[in-house]
Structure formats: C-alpha cells, structure tokens
C-alpha cells in the first residue's frame, strides 16, 4: 500500500475506481466475457438441426456440487457439441455398427 500511495495521486485513484464501475476488470467479468465468446463460437458452428447453445452453458460454476447424473448429462452434451463442431468443419462422423 505504501508504494501505491507514493506512486498514484488520489485523483488518479478515483479515476480508476470510476473506470472500474463502467468496465469492471475482475475475474468474474472476464469469465463472463469468455463464456460469451464460447457461446457465440459454438452457435456459429452448429448445424441447423441442433439446439442453440445458451450463455449459462458456458459460465463456470465453482461452488455448485456436481451430481453423478449431471456428470453423465455433461459428458453427453460435450459429445454432441464436439460432433456438431466436427460436422460444421466438413468432417464426417462414422458411426460404429452394432453387432446383432
């Protein structure tokens, strides 16, 4: 703190406080920005048959416990996402034939 007091004026400090109110630069806001990028990128590359991605699908949740059922659903959602991205980029998905 003492170094900060020596190197910044109160006017400049107040400027940074005001700027932070307009455009916060905390990690939570940064996570939201990257979530928006992920959502937009996914929606740009999805097929017309797939449902649009939602912003909340990309927001990091650190405190919420994950149930086993949620992990399975999450894995299925990731698989669908990767298939959509792969297909949108010209790849072909080869499905294994079931023996029977």
ABEGO torsion letter per residue (X at the ends): XAAAAAABBAAAAAAAAAAAAABBABAAAAAAAAAAAAAAAAAAABBAABBBBBAAAABBBAABBBBAAAAAAAAAAAAAAAAAAAAAAGBBBBBBBBBX
